[in-house]
Amino acid sequence: MKENKEKKSLASLFIYFYSNLHITDFISSVSFYLFGSLYSDYLGMKIDIASLCFGLLVVLFLLAAMEFLNLLFCREQELDQTLIQRFGNLDYRLIFFSLAAAFVLIAIVICVLQIKNSTSLLATGLMVFFIIFYTVKPFRLIYSGYGEIIYAVLVTFLIPTFGFTIQSQGSLYFTLTYLCIPYFVLMLADRFISENRLLSRDIDRYHTTAVMRFGSVLTLRIALYLIAFSYIFILLLGLIAIPWRFIIRWFISIPLAIYLIWNLNKVLSGEKPNWKLTDFLSKSLIFLNLMLFLFLYLLG
């Protein structure tokens, strides 16, 4: 009877983890991993499917570890009460820590045994470093007001770089970094918009996000400027660094960007915000530009 009760508690614990999982973050991280990996194919390098899959496993294990670490150090009274009510005396925090440590260790072992190039190992180390500073106390930059920058760097720079170095056997190309910059500013804008949508929840939970630290109006204005900057920057890249077919693909999304900016201006002018629509447009802008570039890689 006691054994069945413990199994039921463990099952409930994983259900609770799944209910708190940031599915969109997983999808965007995997997409940016493919973005970096397939860029090597665009440059004429042969894609190693086995290495691609091993690298994807590393990314997924590290993301799962980040989620467990976030729950482990999420000291909220409401969360604690919910977990105690569901799991009783089960030491759920020890389970979260054990799983996070195991996933990080598995990711490192995969890198050492299967990927075997120093640049990819360095990128893995940096991802682990960013995840720790993002989620673990006493750092826990996720709620410092600057965690959005850490997250955007992790997803739009480190993960694509990791995917690319696996296929290029450790080589780096500055053009990939150039292409990551406009995605970085779009991701940062998306985080600001999402946090404005969830502002009331963050206030209740005392989460110090960028919106809490700098205010809703300022962060929405910054989001507007960041969206506009991404198009200006990609245009400048066409003049100095990358082929114009990249710029043409990026500018296909201009109507969506204009519609998003128009909705943000409505919020700033005092109209009642439609946060679901605005958040959807923001994420769609990132994924549309990603898909346009991925198709460009595949079609040459």
Contacts in CASP RR format, 6 or more apart in sequence:
PFRMAT RR
TARGET T0000
AUTHOR 0000-0000-0000
METHOD contacts of the structure
MODEL  1
MKENKEKKSLASLFIYFYSNLHITDFISSVSFYLFGSLYSDYLGMKIDIA
SLCFGLLVVLFLLAAMEFLNLLFCREQELDQTLIQRFGNLDYRLIFFSLA
AAFVLIAIVICVLQIKNSTSLLATGLMVFFIIFYTVKPFRLIYSGYGEII
YAVLVTFLIPTFGFTIQSQGSLYFTLTYLCIPYFVLMLADRFISENRLLS
RDIDRYHTTAVMRFGSVLTLRIALYLIAFSYIFILLLGLIAIPWRFIIRW
FISIPLAIYLIWNLNKVLSGEKPNWKLTDFLSKSLIFLNLMLFLFLYLLG
6 90 0 8 1.000
9 86 0 8 1.000
9 87 0 8 1.000
9 88 0 8 1.000
9 90 0 8 1.000
10 90 0 8 1.000
10 95 0 8 1.000
12 86 0 8 1.000
12 87 0 8 1.000
13 86 0 8 1.000
13 87 0 8 1.000
13 90 0 8 1.000
13 92 0 8 1.000
13 95 0 8 1.000
16 82 0 8 1.000
16 83 0 8 1.000
16 86 0 8 1.000
17 67 0 8 1.000
17 68 0 8 1.000
17 71 0 8 1.000
20 67 0 8 1.000
20 71 0 8 1.000
21 67 0 8 1.000
22 67 0 8 1.000
24 283 0 8 1.000
25 63 0 8 1.000
25 155 0 8 1.000
26 60 0 8 1.000
26 63 0 8 1.000
28 155 0 8 1.000
28 187 0 8 1.000
28 283 0 8 1.000
28 286 0 8 1.000
28 287 0 8 1.000
29 59 0 8 1.000
29 63 0 8 1.000
29 155 0 8 1.000
29 159 0 8 1.000
30 56 0 8 1.000
30 59 0 8 1.000
30 60 0 8 1.000
31 287 0 8 1.000
31 290 0 8 1.000
31 294 0 8 1.000
32 155 0 8 1.000
32 156 0 8 1.000
32 159 0 8 1.000
32 160 0 8 1.000
32 183 0 8 1.000
32 290 0 8 1.000
33 55 0 8 1.000
33 56 0 8 1.000
33 59 0 8 1.000
33 159 0 8 1.000
33 160 0 8 1.000
33 162 0 8 1.000
33 163 0 8 1.000
34 294 0 8 1.000
35 160 0 8 1.000
35 183 0 8 1.000
35 290 0 8 1.000
35 293 0 8 1.000
35 294 0 8 1.000
36 160 0 8 1.000
36 161 0 8 1.000
36 163 0 8 1.000
36 164 0 8 1.000
36 176 0 8 1.000
37 47 0 8 1.000
37 52 0 8 1.000
37 163 0 8 1.000
37 164 0 8 1.000
37 166 0 8 1.000
37 167 0 8 1.000
38 47 0 8 1.000
38 294 0 8 1.000
38 297 0 8 1.000
38 298 0 8 1.000
39 160 0 8 1.000
39 164 0 8 1.000
39 173 0 8 1.000
39 176 0 8 1.000
39 179 0 8 1.000
39 297 0 8 1.000
40 47 0 8 1.000
40 164 0 8 1.000
40 167 0 8 1.000
40 168 0 8 1.000
41 47 0 8 1.000
41 167 0 8 1.000
41 297 0 8 1.000
41 298 0 8 1.000
42 296 0 8 1.000
42 297 0 8 1.000
42 300 0 8 1.000
43 168 0 8 1.000
43 173 0 8 1.000
45 167 0 8 1.000
45 168 0 8 1.000
47 167 0 8 1.000
48 166 0 8 1.000
48 167 0 8 1.000
50 114 0 8 1.000
51 114 0 8 1.000
51 115 0 8 1.000
51 166 0 8 1.000
51 167 0 8 1.000
52 163 0 8 1.000
52 166 0 8 1.000
52 167 0 8 1.000
54 110 0 8 1.000
54 114 0 8 1.000
54 115 0 8 1.000
54 166 0 8 1.000
55 110 0 8 1.000
55 111 0 8 1.000
55 115 0 8 1.000
55 162 0 8 1.000
55 163 0 8 1.000
55 166 0 8 1.000
57 107 0 8 1.000
57 110 0 8 1.000
58 107 0 8 1.000
58 110 0 8 1.000
58 111 0 8 1.000
58 115 0 8 1.000
58 124 0 8 1.000
58 162 0 8 1.000
59 159 0 8 1.000
59 162 0 8 1.000
61 103 0 8 1.000
61 104 0 8 1.000
61 106 0 8 1.000
61 107 0 8 1.000
61 110 0 8 1.000
62 103 0 8 1.000
62 104 0 8 1.000
62 107 0 8 1.000
62 124 0 8 1.000
62 127 0 8 1.000
62 128 0 8 1.000
62 131 0 8 1.000
64 99 0 8 1.000
64 100 0 8 1.000
64 103 0 8 1.000
65 99 0 8 1.000
65 100 0 8 1.000
65 101 0 8 1.000
65 103 0 8 1.000
65 104 0 8 1.000
65 107 0 8 1.000
65 131 0 8 1.000
66 100 0 8 1.000
66 131 0 8 1.000
66 134 0 8 1.000
66 135 0 8 1.000
68 96 0 8 1.000
68 97 0 8 1.000
68 99 0 8 1.000
68 100 0 8 1.000
68 103 0 8 1.000
69 96 0 8 1.000
69 97 0 8 1.000
69 100 0 8 1.000
69 131 0 8 1.000
69 132 0 8 1.000
69 135 0 8 1.000
69 136 0 8 1.000
70 135 0 8 1.000
70 142 0 8 1.000
71 79 0 8 1.000
71 96 0 8 1.000
72 93 0 8 1.000
72 96 0 8 1.000
72 97 0 8 1.000
72 100 0 8 1.000
72 135 0 8 1.000
73 135 0 8 1.000
73 136 0 8 1.000
73 137 0 8 1.000
73 140 0 8 1.000
76 205 0 8 1.000
78 205 0 8 1.000
83 92 0 8 1.000
104 128 0 8 1.000
107 124 0 8 1.000
107 128 0 8 1.000
108 124 0 8 1.000
108 125 0 8 1.000
108 128 0 8 1.000
111 120 0 8 1.000
111 121 0 8 1.000
111 124 0 8 1.000
112 121 0 8 1.000
115 121 0 8 1.000
115 166 0 8 1.000
117 165 0 8 1.000
117 166 0 8 1.000
117 169 0 8 1.000
117 170 0 8 1.000
118 170 0 8 1.000
119 165 0 8 1.000
119 170 0 8 1.000
119 171 0 8 1.000
119 172 0 8 1.000
120 162 0 8 1.000
120 163 0 8 1.000
120 165 0 8 1.000
120 166 0 8 1.000
120 170 0 8 1.000
123 158 0 8 1.000
123 161 0 8 1.000
123 162 0 8 1.000
123 163 0 8 1.000
123 165 0 8 1.000
124 162 0 8 1.000
126 158 0 8 1.000
127 154 0 8 1.000
127 158 0 8 1.000
127 159 0 8 1.000
127 162 0 8 1.000
130 150 0 8 1.000
130 153 0 8 1.000
130 154 0 8 1.000
130 158 0 8 1.000
131 154 0 8 1.000
132 139 0 8 1.000
133 139 0 8 1.000
133 141 0 8 1.000
133 150 0 8 1.000
134 140 0 8 1.000
134 141 0 8 1.000
134 142 0 8 1.000
134 147 0 8 1.000
134 150 0 8 1.000
134 151 0 8 1.000
134 154 0 8 1.000
135 142 0 8 1.000
141 147 0 8 1.000
141 150 0 8 1.000
142 150 0 8 1.000
142 151 0 8 1.000
143 207 0 8 1.000
143 208 0 8 1.000
143 209 0 8 1.000
144 208 0 8 1.000
145 208 0 8 1.000
145 209 0 8 1.000
145 210 0 8 1.000
145 212 0 8 1.000
145 213 0 8 1.000
145 214 0 8 1.000
146 210 0 8 1.000
147 210 0 8 1.000
148 188 0 8 1.000
148 191 0 8 1.000
148 192 0 8 1.000
148 195 0 8 1.000
148 209 0 8 1.000
148 210 0 8 1.000
149 188 0 8 1.000
151 187 0 8 1.000
151 191 0 8 1.000
152 184 0 8 1.000
152 187 0 8 1.000
152 188 0 8 1.000
152 191 0 8 1.000
153 184 0 8 1.000
155 187 0 8 1.000
156 180 0 8 1.000
156 183 0 8 1.000
156 184 0 8 1.000
156 187 0 8 1.000
157 177 0 8 1.000
157 180 0 8 1.000
157 184 0 8 1.000
160 176 0 8 1.000
160 180 0 8 1.000
161 172 0 8 1.000
161 176 0 8 1.000
161 177 0 8 1.000
161 180 0 8 1.000
164 172 0 8 1.000
164 173 0 8 1.000
164 176 0 8 1.000
165 171 0 8 1.000
165 172 0 8 1.000
174 241 0 8 1.000
175 241 0 8 1.000
175 242 0 8 1.000
178 237 0 8 1.000
178 241 0 8 1.000
178 242 0 8 1.000
179 237 0 8 1.000
179 242 0 8 1.000
179 246 0 8 1.000
179 293 0 8 1.000
181 233 0 8 1.000
182 229 0 8 1.000
182 230 0 8 1.000
182 231 0 8 1.000
182 233 0 8 1.000
182 234 0 8 1.000
182 250 0 8 1.000
182 289 0 8 1.000
183 230 0 8 1.000
183 286 0 8 1.000
183 289 0 8 1.000
183 290 0 8 1.000
185 226 0 8 1.000
185 227 0 8 1.000
185 229 0 8 1.000
185 230 0 8 1.000
185 233 0 8 1.000
186 226 0 8 1.000
186 227 0 8 1.000
186 230 0 8 1.000
186 285 0 8 1.000
186 286 0 8 1.000
186 289 0 8 1.000
187 286 0 8 1.000
188 223 0 8 1.000
188 226 0 8 1.000
189 222 0 8 1.000
189 223 0 8 1.000
189 224 0 8 1.000
189 226 0 8 1.000
189 227 0 8 1.000
189 282 0 8 1.000
190 223 0 8 1.000
190 282 0 8 1.000
190 283 0 8 1.000
190 285 0 8 1.000
190 286 0 8 1.000
191 210 0 8 1.000
192 210 0 8 1.000
192 211 0 8 1.000
192 219 0 8 1.000
192 220 0 8 1.000
192 222 0 8 1.000
192 223 0 8 1.000
192 226 0 8 1.000
193 220 0 8 1.000
193 223 0 8 1.000
193 264 0 8 1.000
193 278 0 8 1.000
193 279 0 8 1.000
193 282 0 8 1.000
194 279 0 8 1.000
194 282 0 8 1.000
195 202 0 8 1.000
195 209 0 8 1.000
195 210 0 8 1.000
195 211 0 8 1.000
195 212 0 8 1.000
195 219 0 8 1.000
196 211 0 8 1.000
196 216 0 8 1.000
196 219 0 8 1.000
196 220 0 8 1.000
196 267 0 8 1.000
196 273 0 8 1.000
196 275 0 8 1.000
197 273 0 8 1.000
197 275 0 8 1.000
197 276 0 8 1.000
197 278 0 8 1.000
197 279 0 8 1.000
199 211 0 8 1.000
199 212 0 8 1.000
199 216 0 8 1.000
201 207 0 8 1.000
202 209 0 8 1.000
202 211 0 8 1.000
202 212 0 8 1.000
203 212 0 8 1.000
210 219 0 8 1.000
211 219 0 8 1.000
217 268 0 8 1.000
220 264 0 8 1.000
220 267 0 8 1.000
220 268 0 8 1.000
221 268 0 8 1.000
223 264 0 8 1.000
223 282 0 8 1.000
224 261 0 8 1.000
224 264 0 8 1.000
224 265 0 8 1.000
224 268 0 8 1.000
227 257 0 8 1.000
227 260 0 8 1.000
227 261 0 8 1.000
227 285 0 8 1.000
228 261 0 8 1.000
230 250 0 8 1.000
231 250 0 8 1.000
231 251 0 8 1.000
231 254 0 8 1.000
231 257 0 8 1.000
234 246 0 8 1.000
234 247 0 8 1.000
234 250 0 8 1.000
234 251 0 8 1.000
235 247 0 8 1.000
237 246 0 8 1.000
237 247 0 8 1.000
238 244 0 8 1.000
238 246 0 8 1.000
238 247 0 8 1.000
245 296 0 8 1.000
246 293 0 8 1.000
246 296 0 8 1.000
249 289 0 8 1.000
249 292 0 8 1.000
249 293 0 8 1.000
249 296 0 8 1.000
250 289 0 8 1.000
250 292 0 8 1.000
250 293 0 8 1.000
252 288 0 8 1.000
252 292 0 8 1.000
253 285 0 8 1.000
253 288 0 8 1.000
253 289 0 8 1.000
253 292 0 8 1.000
256 281 0 8 1.000
256 284 0 8 1.000
256 285 0 8 1.000
256 288 0 8 1.000
257 285 0 8 1.000
259 281 0 8 1.000
260 278 0 8 1.000
260 281 0 8 1.000
260 282 0 8 1.000
260 285 0 8 1.000
263 273 0 8 1.000
263 274 0 8 1.000
263 277 0 8 1.000
263 278 0 8 1.000
263 281 0 8 1.000
264 278 0 8 1.000
266 273 0 8 1.000
267 273 0 8 1.000
267 278 0 8 1.000
END
